[in-house]
Amino acid sequence: MAKSQLLKKKLLISLIMKLKNLFIFILIIVGCDKDPNSPEEKPETIITFEKNIENIKSAVRQTKDEGYIIAGGQGGQAWLLKLDKYGDEEWQNTYTLSDFGYTRAVIQTSDGGYLYASWEGIVKADSNGVEEWKNTNHENGAYPYYEDVIEHSNGYYYAVGGPGGGQAQFVKFSSSGAVLTRKWFGSNCEDDIFRSITESNDEMLVVVGEKSHGNQSFDCAFNFMYYKDFWILKLKKNGGVIWEKTYGGPYMEKADDVVALEDGGYAMIGDMCSHNYNISTCGSVAKVLYIRVDEDGEKVEEKSWSGLNFIERIPYFSITTTSSGGIAWTAEHKNKGSWVHKWGPMEDTTTIYTNGYGGFDINKTSDDGFIIGTWGGTIIKTDSEFYYDEIIE
């Protein structure tokens, strides 16, 4: 019995040695097949840059070819600029809408074209920037007053804005630009506005903005703009309300942008001013305000940051997600710089750029960096830590 076990042990050791030798032989063969002159594989370098485009209020998005589309105004007209991934110009074009308004709404559509929204209407352009259609129809106001636009996964376009006699509006467009649905929300004599729209995690719609909460005994001459709440609604695809929430205190809190979160819920960014009925104090006490809600609109997190340069009535905040599961936002710092900040379970960092005045738009890019549009027209492409190292004239 002992001899049998010893024999088995010797056979096992012999088999292991043969397998070891075979493995070494394979490694030698693979090594010989490798071309000694072939370059070593290296991780792709993240492209970063700063580019001054001599524009104001630059909305920017990354495109499918890893370039960028920028919207703003030139010569009193609406304007689009296409850059490649290195920040070099590919084309630009103007459209018969004025650059009136603080537009931050430009997207690339599923057909490779572009959609631009402003206070005076919406323009659809093809992949080369050639205008396909525009819609300037409006109700209850001097302008359509669109603040944001998206393409839904159902193929329709949705825009939001206001004010229509003080009300916020929701509009559904066909792919050819026809208005299919227009709905109004809020009070006729207040100052309610939708600022941003996104597709919800269950393919419905989430919109945010600012809703007045002034004492209802005041007449319509009351200045409601300083008495607002964060306003978030979940809507059906025809504009029907699923739920509606407001968050804020007795003074002013205004939501300007919203992003759907990968782990559920939505993050909003805006400003707050606890002015205690003295509006002039907002210049010193205004803060950036972030609120996160769950899928039912219930608040789960709130945080504010001091240092904001307060600009009356103007939407100038933007929010996006980070690769680590947090959020990044941009605004204008009181030192007149573009202010970007990351916030999340493992990060709380801020950066201030002195070029481009205040931050206007921020979006995560495919390399986990960020593309930032500013008030002064400067476009900044950064890595995941807000760093960039090339200035393009």
Secondary structure, 3 states (H helix, E strand, C coil): CHHHHHHHHHHHHHHHHHHHHHHHHHHHHHHHHCCCCCCCCCCCCCCCEEEECCCCCCEEEECCCCCEEEEEEECCEEEEEEECCCCCEEEEEEECCCCCCCCCEEEECCCCCEEEEECCEEEEECCCCCEEEEECCCCCCCCCCEEEEEECCCCCEEEEEEEECCEEEEEEECCCCCEEEEEEECCCCCCCEEEEEEECCCCCEEEEEEEECCCCCCCCCCCHHHCEEEEEEEECCCCCEEEEEEECCCCEEEEEEEEECCCCCEEEEEEEECCCCCHHHHHHHCEEEEEEECCCCCEEEEEEEECECCCCCCCCCEEEECCCCCEEEEEEECCCCEEEEEEECCEEEEEEECCCCCEEEEEECCCCCEEEEECCCEEEEECCCCCCCCEEC
